[in-house]
C-alpha cells in the first residue's frame, strides 16, 4: 500500500508539471481571455490505466470480491475509457445531448452486462423492499445516467466536484470498497486541485463524466455487495443535494422552453457565488452536501425523512440567496 501511494504521488506530480503536454486533444476553455486546459479526464484515465498495468506486471491483479472474474474488470476498463473518450470529444466538438446519452447508455449497458453485480434488481429501504424484476436493467442504466448528469451539472465552480468526489471516495474506503483504486483517484484529484484552484485546468466533460461513471459504479457495487447492510436511503443521501439541484434546474429549463441538457448559471452554487464569492460557494455547498449523510448515519432515517431533510436544507439555502434574506446585493 505504501509503494502504491508513493508511486501515485510521483506519477501525479509529474503529470501536473507537464499538464500542458497531456492536453492530448488540444481542448481549452476561454475564461476572461485566458485559455484553460480541460485535462481533468486525462489525468484520471492515465491513473486508472497505469494502476491496472502495474498490477498486471507485478501479477497482483486486484480480482477481489469486486472483480470476481477478469471479464468484470475488462468491462469496467473498457466502459471507463469509452466514457472518457465521449467526454473528450464533447469538449472538443460539442456533441449533441442525444448523441451523448446514447453513447453513455451503450457503455453503461456494456459494463452491466459484463458484471451482474452491477444490476440493481431490488431496492432495499429501511421499512420495505421493491422488486424491480424485468425493469432492473432499465432502472440501473437510468440511475447511472442520472448520477453522471448530476455530477456534470454540479461542476460549476472550481474544486466543487473534486471535493465532493474525494468525500465519496473516502466514504467508500471507510466501507472497504475499491480501497486501492479509490486512494489512487484521491491522490490524482488532490494534485489536479492544485491546477484547478489556480485556474490552470478544468475537469471538462471528460473529467466530470468519467468521475460520475466511476462513482456510480462504485456506489452500485457497494450497495449490491452489502445486501441487508446498506439501504437505498444511504445511497440517496450521498447524492441528495447534487440530485435536487439537477432536478430543480432541469425543470426550470423545461418550463422556460430551454433544452434541459444545455448549461446555464442557475445552479445553487452560482447563486451563492454571485452574493459572496467562489470560495464561500464551495464551502457552503460542500457542507450542505455532507450534512444529510451525517444525519442519516446518526439517526438512521427512513426514506420519507431523508427526502424531507434534503428538501429543507437545499431550499433553505436556495431561498436565503435568492431573496437576499441575509446578504445584501453586491454593488
Secondary structure, 3 states (H helix, E strand, C coil): CHHHHHHHHHHHHHHHHCCCCCCCCCCEEEECCEEEEECHHHHHHHHHHHHHHHHHHCCCCCCCCCCCCHHHHHHHHHHHHHHHHHHHHHHHHCCCHHHHHHHHHHHHHHHHHCCHHHCCCEEECCCCEEECHHHHHHHHHHHHHHHHHHHHHHCCCCCHHHHHHHHHHHHHHHCCCCHHHHHHHHHHHHHHHHHHHCCCEECHHHHHHHHHHHHHHHHHHHHHCCCCCCCHHHHHHHCHHHHHHHHHHHHHHHHCCCCCCCCCCCCHHHHHHHHCCHHHHHHHHHHHHHHHHHHHHHHCCCHHHHHHHHHHHHHHHHHHHHCCCCCCCCC
